Amino acid sequence: MENIIEVRQVSKSYTDFKLDQIDLDVKKGFITGFIGPNGAGKTTTIKLLMNLIKKDAGEITIFGSDNVSHDKAIKQRIGFVYDECCFFDHLSIEKNARLIAPFYQDWDQQLFNDYLKRFHLSPKKKLKNLSKGMKTKFSLATALSHHAELLIMDEPTAGLDPIFRRELLDILYELLEDEKKSIFFSTHITSDLDKIADYITFINNGKIIFSSSMNTIQESYKLVKGTKEILETMDTSLFISYQRNNFGFQGLTNKLSEVVASAPNVLIEPANLEDIMFYHARQ
């Protein structure tokens, strides 16, 4: 299966944080979700992918080319939605578009206008008068209007109402009807990824914890619940982590068969991405 992004042993150090020799693949034609708590390294990774900061070590290839030496050519093929609006706040939507369009060889003005109508954005309105959610809609319209093959999204649903978040997911589904397109979707709203992601990469404290298909993750990770008496008889090393409560305990495991063998009376439930991130962060 072809990778549209390949990250190999990439590191980036700051005074109080280190992205530590991470490996990452984004597969062509799929949605890859990128999750982790605040400060885990998600935005640093995305800035490295976009060649906005310089890596200390490692290699990054996008579309099979080095992302630094082929920076301009690669960015022609990427749509980027950042968590903060990075356009001209004092200008209107249409004037921003006029400034942005010449940078893209395949800019499609009609497609941009269509997205403005779909997102209920007035071309005459200045960006400074838009809500955070409306600015995100403008960023998305811009990212989608030059027929990008790769969409990189850093917290795109932050500040959006539930109705538009659902509409955004529908748009992403539509994009993937073209099997040449790919999406790298970083978010802390993991429920969005539960619905649409094909692959998930989880980063914590600058290290990749796992990177796998959604199906594999759902099969591997389970919530385990039981009484205090059951917990006293169990090998707690079988949990990623666990917490006690008034009724007993709840924990996350990726060693289900061993847990059931040691405590057949426990209750087993599916774990969603929020559960998985929460219990890994508690380690």
Salt bridges, closest charged atoms under 4 A:
GLU2 OE1 - LYS28 NZ 3.78
ASP20 OD1 - LYS18 NZ 3.78
ASP20 OD2 - LYS207 NZ 2.39
ASP25 OD1 - ARG8 NH2 2.80
ASP71 OD1 - LYS75 NZ 3.09
ASP89 OD1 - LYS135 NZ 3.32
GLU94 OE2 - LYS124 NZ 2.83
ASP108 OD2 - HIS147 NE2 3.02
GLU149 OE2 - ARG77 NE 2.84
GLU155 OE1 - HIS188 ND1 2.75
GLU167 OE2 - ARG118 NE 3.37
GLU174 OE2 - ARG118 NH2 3.16
ASP192 OD1 - ARG165 NH2 2.87
GLU269 OE1 - LYS225 NZ 3.01
